Amino acid sequence: MKLIGLSREEVKRAIRNGEVTIAVYGLGKMGLPLAAVLANHGAKVIGVDINKKVVEMINNGENHINEEPGLSELVKKNVEGGRLKATTDGIWAAKQADVMIIIVPTLTDERGNLKLDPVYNVAEKISQGLEKGDIIITEATMPPGTTESLTPILEKSGLKLGEFGLAHAPERTMTGTAIRDITGQYPKIVGASDKKTLEAVIGIYGTINKKGVIPVSSIKAAEAVKVFEGVYRDVNIALANELALWCEEHGLDALEVFKAANTQPYCHLHMPGAGVGGHCIPIYPWFVINLAKKTNPRLIKTAREINDSMPHHIVELTIKGLNKVGRSLRGSNVLVLGLTFRGGVREFMRSPAISIIKELKEWGAKVFAYDPLCDENDAKRFGAEWREDFKDIDAIIIVTDHREFRGLDLDEIARQVRNRVIIDGRNVIDPKIAKEKGFIYLAVGRTNM
């Protein structure tokens, strides 16, 4: 059922009645939860992915993203109910669908230059199955202006923009909470090529999101919303890190100062730490920097430099801690706790641990690693040896805020280590308890405690 020209309430009824077919291109950590949620609200959903194994698993009612709570049940339920199926044939899916959502992964280099081939390839396939009245929505986060650059590709179908609708509705989800986020943690942002398309897209997302939809004036504005969210986080984390470094210099506990300052509603100082990783926060600032022509985003550039420097500062703290017990970094056994970039999520993109391990080895340290979500092969890829105990360790560096690290048995660790040095890159250990157990405790913004 074509949706352009319908009111948002008519769209909602059509979806709930099973009259709308939606193709979701990309069945990864964001795409599969979206597909399953849409199906669970009544849409007929065709998931499209280039990975044959993923397609086979989904068609068997199996979820390949095990770390996403509730997703396995949702996939099984909707496959068995006939509302969700998967294919590798993107052209066929486009021919069946009334709405096509592009949520494929995009890759970047270190300076945020985006490789958009996956998005363009999907657009090519959609163009071969596009019909009048169809709507194409991008959810993948891209530099503002990217979605509209797909128009010439889509118009290879013989249709002109206006005969089909184009929109951007940025995903606002995180791994581990995707279903919660999609269904109502935050309102959905949407921008579209015309008013009729916008009305229909509001209806689509209004069906699945309890917090509702916020329409903006253009596709480009919708793209900018998601990018700016990431820039805000990056800049404010950099501010916290810079103030924490100042606190170190002046003998203050940064967390004590931040906590007191944050009792004012206009102050929201973030947590300082070992660095910023992931697919989003370190990348989105470069979209703004790279697109700037007349402006010079100095603040954004500086924030990137500060956050990129934090893994090096962790190594500096390690050297300082070892010196306090009469050792140098060269020849010391250092255990890195945490390989993933974020606690509770098995994701490695731009993890601070990568830079920390590399620099530790350059200084001549013997580096070991442990992460409750990883295994020996992951440590090897990072250039470290896998280690599940603390025997003869000279310094422990906590890089990731895994829940398991908050409950470390410091008494047992004290019995095993050769030297009692902890570098807490995520402020997960109580410094007073660590000092009571005889540890040299250093952390970002707390080195004089």
N, C-alpha and C positions, 0 to 999 in steps of 0.2 A: 504494500500500500504506500503510495507516494504521499509525503507529508507536507511538501511545500504548498502553502495556501490554507492549511488547517490551523485552527487556533491551538494554543498550548494544551487546553483541556481536551480537545478532540484527539490530539497526539497521544496524550496520556491514556485515554480510553482505548485507542487503537493498539497501543503497546500491550496494555493489560489484557486485551482480548486476543492477543496472539496474531494480530493482523500485520505486524511490521517485521521485516527481516533485516537484521543488522549484521554486517560483516566486520569483524574486528581483526585488523591486520597487525600481527605481533602477539604471540601468546606467551610472553615472558612474565616477569614479576609484577608488571603493572597491567599488561594486556589480558592475561587469563583471569585475574580477579574481576576486571571490568566486564569481560564477556560473560562470566558466570553470574554476576550481579544483574546484568541486563536480562539474561535468560530467566533468572529467578523472579523477575518482575513481569514476565509474560512474553518478552520478545523472542522471536525465532533467531537464534544467533549462530552464525557460521564463523568459527575461528580460523584464521589463516596463518600458517607458519611454514618456514622453509625447512624446518627440522622434522623429518619423517617420523622419528621416534616420538617426538612430542605429540604429533598429530595422532599417532596410533594409541598412545597412552590416553589421551583425552577421549577418543572415540570408544575406548574401553572403560570410560568412567574413572580414569586414574589421574591424579594430580601430580605434576612433576615439580611443583614448588612446595616442598614439604614444610618450609619454615613459615608459611602463611597460615595463621590460625583460621579454622573454619572453611578453608578453601576446598579441601578434599571432599567434605560433605556436600558443599555447594555444587562442585563439578559432577559428582556421582548422581546427585538428585536430578540435575537438569539434563544430563545425558540420558539417564533412564526415562525422564519425562519427555524426551524428544525435542527439547527446546534448545539444546546445545550440541553441536557437532563441529568437527575440525577437518581441514583439508590443506593440501599444499598448493592447490590450484587457485591462485588469486584472481584469475580472469573469470573462471566459473563462479566464484563467490560473488564477484561484482555483478555478474548477470542476474544472480538470484536476489541480490540485496536492494533495499530501498535507501539504506544509510550505510556508508563505509567509514569506519573509524581507523585512522592510522596512528598506531602507538608502538612502532618499531623502535629498537634502540638506535641511537646516533652516537658516533664516536668522535672524539676530539683529540688534537695534539695538546702539548703542554701549554700552549697559548690560546686555547679555546677555539682554534680553527676547526669548524665542524665539517665532518665528512657526511654529506647528506645522501650518499648513494642509496642507502636502504629506503629512504623516503621517496626519492625520485623513482626507484624501481617499482615501488608499490603504486605510485601514481600512474606509471606506464601501464601496469596491469589493470588498474581501475578504468583507465581510459578505454580499454578494449571491451569493457562490459557496461559502460556508463549509459544510462537512459535518462530521458527527460524527466525532471522531477526528483532525481536522486540528490542526496546530500553527502558531501565529503567533509569529514571533520578530522582535523589533526589534533592529537593530544600530546605528541612528543614535544618536548621543550626545545625550541629552536630560536635563533636570533630573530627579533622582530622584522617582519617583512617576508619571512621564508614561506609561510603558507600560501601567500598570494603569488609567489614565484612558481607555484605548481600549476597555475592556470593554463599556460601554454601547453603543458603536457596533457592536462585533462581535456583541453579543447581539441586534441587530436581525435577525439571521439566523433567530431563533427558537430558537437553541441557548443554553444557559447555560454560563458558564465552568465547566469540569469535564467538559462534553461535548466541548469543544475545549480545547486547551492554549495557554497564553500564556507567553512567555519573553523574556528580554533577554540578549543575548550581544554586548557592546560590541565594535565594531571596534577593533582595536589596530594599525592600519596607517598607513603614511605613503606619500604619492605618491612613486613612484620605487622603492619596495621592497615594494609591496603583495603580490605573489605570495610573496615570501620571508616576509613577516610572517604571512600567512594560513596558510602551510603549516608553520611551525615556528620562527619567531624567538622567539615568546613563547607561553606556554600561553594557552588560551582561557578567559575567564571566563563562566560561565553561571548564571543564576538563573531559576526557573520557578514557575508557579502551583501546582504539586503535584508529588509525588514521581515519579509515572509520566511526567509530561511532562519533568521534569528528567532522568530516566534516558534518555529518548529523545533529548533534545537533547545530552546528553553523548555519545551514540553518533554523532550527526550530525557534531559537530565533532571527535570523536575519530578519525573516518575521514580527515579532511584535515589534522589538525594533529599533527605528530610530537612536539611538546612536551607534548601532552595537554591536559586540561581541568581547570579548577579550579571546582568547583561552590560557590556561596555560598547562604546561607539563604533568600534572597528575590529577587524581581525588583528591588526597590528597592535592595538591597545591590549587585547587579550594576551597576545604573546609577551608584551612588555610586563604585564602583571606578574607572571611566573618568574621571569628573569629578575625583576626588581626584588621579589621575595628573597631570592638567593643572594643578590647583592647586599640587601639589608643584613642578612645573617653574617655574611663574610666580613662586612665593614664593622659590625658590632662585636664580632668575635675578635677581630684585630684590635679594636679599642680595648677590650678586656685584656688581651695579651700584652699590649703596650703598657697599660696601667699596672698590670701584674709585674712586669719587668721593672717598672719604676719603684714599685713597692719593695721588690727584692733589694734594690740599690739603697733604699732608705729604711730598711729594717722594719717594714710593716707587713702585716698579714693581709694580703689582698682580699681573701675571702671574707674576713671580718669586716673590712671596709665596704666591700661590695654589698654584703648582706644588709648593712646598716643604711647604705645609700639607697638601696632598692625598696626601702619602706616608703619612699616618696613615689607616688603613682606615675610621675613623668620620667623616672629613672629605671632603666632595665639593663643593668650591666650583666653581660653573659659570663659564663664560666671560662676562665683561661685554661689552656691545655697544651698538649703535645703537638697539635697541628690540626689542619682541616682536610678531611678526605671525602671520598664519595664521588658520585656521578654529577652532583649538582652544584653545591656551594663553591667549590674551587673553579668551576667551569663558567657559570653564568656571568660573572664579572667580565670575562673576556669578550662576551657578546657585546656588551656595552662599550668596552675599550676599543674593540676592533671596528665597530661601526661608527665611532666618533670621527667627525671630519673637522668641524670648526671648534668644537669643544675639546677640552683636555681633561679627562676624568682623573685628576691627580689623586683625589682621596681614594678612589676605587683601586688604582694602581698601587698606592702605598699599602692599602689593606692586604692586597695579595702578597706583597713583599714581606710584610710582617708575619702573616700566617704561614707562608712558605719557609720562614726562617725558624719556626718553633722546633722542628725536629733537631736542628743544629743546636738550639739552646738546651734541649734535653741531653744531648751528648756533652755539652759544656757542664751541665749539672752533674753528670756522671763522673766526669774528670774531677770536679770539685769534691764530690763525695768520696771517691777513691783516695784522693790526696789526703783527706782527713784521717784515713786509716793507714797512711803511709804507703800507698800503692799508686802506680801509674796505670793508665788504661792499657798500655801495651802489655800483653801477657796475662791480663786479668780475664777471669771467666764472668761473662755478663749474661744474665738471663732476661730476655725480653718477654714480658707477659702481654699477649695480645697482638695478633696479626691483622685482624679485620679493622676497618676504619671506624666502625661504630659498634658499641656493645649490643650483643644479642642478635647480630645480623652477620651472616657469612658473606661479606662483600669486601673486596680488597682494593677497589679502585682508589688510587692515590692515598693509600693508607700511610700515615706517618711512619709506621714500622719499616716501610721500604727504605726511606732515607736514613732512619736511625741505624738500622742494621748495616747498611752500606758504609756509613761514616765510622761506626764502631770498628768494623773490619779494617778500614783504611788506617785507623790508629793502632792496629795490631792486637785488638782484643779477640778473644775466642768467644763467639756469640752463639748462645743457645736460645731457643724459643719455645713457648707453649701458648696454646689458645684452646679453650674448651670446645670451640666449634670447628677446629682444624685437625690436621693429622701430620704425620712425618713428611709427607710429600709437599704439603703447603710450606712447612718450614724450610725444606730444601729449596723450593722455588725462591724464597726470600733470601737464601744464602746463609741460613742458620741451621744448627743441629737441633733436632727435636729433644726436648727434655721435660720430664714430668715430675722431677724432684728438684731439690735445691742443694744437693751435695756439692761442696767445694765451690759454691758460687761466691763471687766477690761483690757483685752489685746486681740488684734487681731493678728493672725499669718497667713500670706499668704504663703501657701505651694505649690500651683500650679499656673502656669502662664496662667490662662484662660484670654481671651481677656476682659471678663466682669470685671475682677478685676483691669484692667488698668484705668477704668473710674469710680471708686468708688467716690461717693459724700461725700467728707470729711467733708463738712459743716453739712450735715444731720447726718453723723456718730457721729460727735462731739456733736450734740444735744442729741443723744440717749445713748451713752456710759457712764459708771460710771467713768472710767479712760481712758485718751487718750494715749494709748500705742499701737504702731504698730510694729510688727516684720515682716519685709518683706523678706521672704525666697527666692524670685525670682526677686527682684529688679524691681518691676512693678510700684511702687509709686515714684513720684518725692519727694525726701527727703526735698527739700527746701519748697515746698508747704505744706507738712505734718507739718513741724516745724512752718510755718506761722500760721497754724490752731491750734497750741498749742499741737501737738502730740509729745510724746517721740517716736522717730523713730530710730529703730535699724535694721541693715541688715548685711548679711555676707560681711565683708570687708568694711563696711561703718558706723560702730557704733559710730564714733566720729564726724559725720557731724552735 
